[in-house]
Amino acid sequence: MSVRKLSDQVAKFMMVMAATWAFILTFIIMADIIGRGVFNDPVQGVREIVANSIVIIVFLQAGYAIRSRSMLSAEFLVDHFPPWARRTALALGYLLGVAFFVLIIWGGWQLAIDSWVGGEFEGEGALRVPAWPTRFMILFGSALAIVNYLVMAYLDVVRPGDANSGAGEDDEALPAPRH
């Protein structure tokens, strides 16, 4: 199995996990709203769960957003560049994306370890939410983002003629680049 296919499958799986968790989260929030409004008894810890969940959902979906070309870009401008300038702009953008997520991993690795070892929790009172799952999901999502930026750089910069190769191998392939 190629790195492209593996990263696509992992990115899709993580995106589905994020969507599923967001769906479940709506019921948790609804229970809190109903409990607060009808019974004057909110669900404890919803604020902490939602705050951590939003971060987790974002990093679960980052890899898919990169591979499906859903990240913010100035295609209206880059599409008018000659091929060599387009590849240069794409390479620079991919390198900046890799650098950004490398810095997130570099800055967050020790915090994640300390969170796990130290038993860091968020929240006070009835429900305390562990912080380490969120910290490790940031690292995992960032690592997948790096892999996907490198896959995109390979497809768009190193071998732009092969970018469409493999797209028809399975129905689940992510979109090929526009050239």
C-alpha positions, 0 to 999 in steps of 0.5 A: 500500500502506498503512502498516499493511499494510507494517508488518505485512508487514515485522514478519512477515518479521522474525519469520520471520527471527528464528524461522529464525535461532533454529532454526539457532542450535539446531544451532550449540549442539548442535554445540558440546555434541556437540563438547565432550562427545564430542570434547572440542573445542567449537565456537569462538565459540558464546558470542559468536554466541549472545549477539549472536543473542539480542539480534538475535532479540528486536529482530527479533520486537519489531515483530510482538509489538507489532502482534499485541498480544502485548506485556504489558498489563493488559487485564483492567483496561482492558477495564472502562474506559469507551471514552474512558478505554480510548482514553486508557490505550491512547494513554498506553501507545503513547506510552510505547512510542514514547518507550522505543524512541526513547530506544533509537535516540537512545542507540544510534545513535552506538554503532552508527556507532562500532562499524561505523567502528571495527571493533568485535568481540566475543570473543577467540581463534579467532573474533571476532564483529563487533558492528555487525550487532547494534547496527544490528539494535537500531536497525532493530527499534526503528524498526519498533517505533515505526512499529507503536506509531504504527499501533496508536495510529492504529487504537485511539485516533484511529480506533477504528471503523476498526480492523477495516477492512482486516482481511479484505482479505488472509488475512495481516492481524494481529489487530484490537483487542478493544473 
